[in-house]
Amino acid sequence: MSRVSPRSSLRAIPSVDRILRELGDIDLPRPVILAIIRRELDSVRADASKPDGNAPDFAIDTFSRIRAAIDDLRRARIQPVINGTGIIVHTNFGRAPLGALVAQSLVEVAANYNSLEFDLITGERGGRGAYLEHNLAILCGAEAATVVNNCAAALVLALRHFAGKGPRNRVIISRGELVQIGGGFRIPEILEASGAELAEVGTTNRTTADDYRRAIDDRAAMILRVHPSNFYMEGFVESPALPALAAVAREAGVPLVVDLGSGATFDTRSLGDEHEPTPADTLARGADLVTFSGDKLLGGPQAGILAGSAPLVAALKKEPFFRALRCDKLILAALQATVDLLLDGRHDEIPIRRMMSIPIDQLQTRAERIVTALHGSTLRISISRGRSQVGGGSLPRTVIPTVTLDFELVSPDDLATRLRLGTPPIIGYTAADRFKLDLRTMFPHQDEQLVAALRAVTLPKSTS
Ligand SMILES: *Cc1c(COP(=O)(O)O)cnc(C)c1O
């Protein structure tokens, strides 16, 4: 680096036009590229005019700064990634991916006019999502069901309706259920933000039906039970069975709302010992209303489903707040297709359900094929057994045996970074000094891309 006077170094800064020419084709909108160039040029100029600023070769340095800024921004775009983490419902990767049939019905509705709020029989305005609501109710064994943006919204709607106005605003909840779910979703805070007043009963580990009963007064608005999705308690623990809690609610004349979160519509004991109550079970055992997510164990798009008694669901839909939380046509189309597949028993069309049940020998075969395809690369790769997880804050104790590709490296983090920054980005995990990719969460149709990406990061450019 030579020292140059600020004045001459400023002159060495290339022009916007020259930079644009040298950058060539970039798949970002031109105003975005221009904004990056101007921002970087400003900061280069600011550096150059510092009295003791070391002036490097500005033409080259400016150029590489701009390239790096553009690459960073392109990586911030939402894009497909290959999930090698073994976490099936991964919150950071958009939870449940949609299957081909569901994606196709979404595209068809998106690209055409559609009957969102139009009754084809009468030729008049129709109920938004009426078919979906009808079928969802059947899936949940409920009299009625409706849909909002996510489960948090479903809970807020229920809280506002039952406890958000007037003097009857106390929500009775066990101290063991005042939990945090994921980032920034805390039950007590949601409750208070909805205008409800928290009436905590019992203790962290033990709450009885009598604890609930004693908390009932003329300001009691509802009993809320929150399913402990992402954690479990063991040892000296107790909470009333749902029918006993439902009896307390009925005696008191307040609704029992159960926030299930994950919304498994199948018996999760097929995966392990953990039992996740289904919406249908929960309603049959006495809940008046259940809330759950569309994109956790249901395997559909992001949505919050409310199911329960017909008058309750009808009343919730009349809340002014409902209008602010409603889903758009794309979500309704994708959820409608998902629910129909579930009702038809076509679970293999739901990617997360298929992933949960792929036999280990199929994963082993794919792993062997990938290793063969990488023959001649410098990677030291082996196949081993691992444990996939359901994820999405569901079934925290359930592990599904799986097959992993293990990369032996001096620095596993280095491979992790290069794969993450590749196209498509591939994300795995590091354990016992190995970088690992779990076959269960990587789609078979991505195997070729995976092989190409692995070759690209390990072979010299000329042979890749
Ligand atoms: C995940 C979860 C929620 C939040 O669901 P979103 O769809 O992410 O809003 C609420 N309650 C429980 C019990 C959950 O597990």
The ligand as an SDF file (V2000), in Angstrom:
LIG
                    3D

 15 15  0  0  0  0  0  0  0  0999 V2000
  -45.9250  -22.7270   18.0510 C   0  0  0  0  0  0  0  0  0  0  0  0
  -46.9230  -22.4320   19.0850 C   0  0  0  0  0  0  0  0  0  0  0  0
  -47.6470  -21.2300   19.0520 C   0  0  0  0  0  0  0  0  0  0  0  0
  -47.3970  -20.1810   18.0070 C   0  0  0  0  0  0  0  0  0  0  0  0
  -47.7680  -20.6280   16.7470 O   0  0  0  0  0  0  0  0  0  0  0  0
  -47.4890  -19.7150   15.4480 P   0  0  0  0  0  0  0  0  0  0  0  0
  -48.2200  -20.4080   14.3550 O   0  0  0  0  0  0  0  0  0  0  0  0
  -46.0150  -19.7050   15.2680 O   0  0  0  0  0  0  0  0  0  0  0  0
  -48.0100  -18.3680   15.7190 O   0  0  0  0  0  0  0  0  0  0  0  0
  -48.5780  -21.0140   20.0300 C   0  0  0  0  0  0  0  0  0  0  0  0
  -48.8010  -21.9160   21.0000 N   0  0  0  0  0  0  0  0  0  0  0  0
  -48.1220  -23.0950   21.0690 C   0  0  0  0  0  0  0  0  0  0  0  0
  -48.4250  -24.0490   22.1920 C   0  0  0  0  0  0  0  0  0  0  0  0
  -47.1600  -23.3870   20.1050 C   0  0  0  0  0  0  0  0  0  0  0  0
  -46.4820  -24.5540   20.1610 O   0  0  0  0  0  0  0  0  0  0  0  0
  1  2  1  0
  2  3  1  0
  2 14  2  0
  3  4  1  0
  3 10  2  0
  4  5  1  0
  5  6  1  0
  6  7  2  0
  6  8  1  0
  6  9  1  0
 10 11  1  0
 11 12  2  0
 12 13  1  0
 12 14  1  0
 14 15  1  0
M  END
$$$$
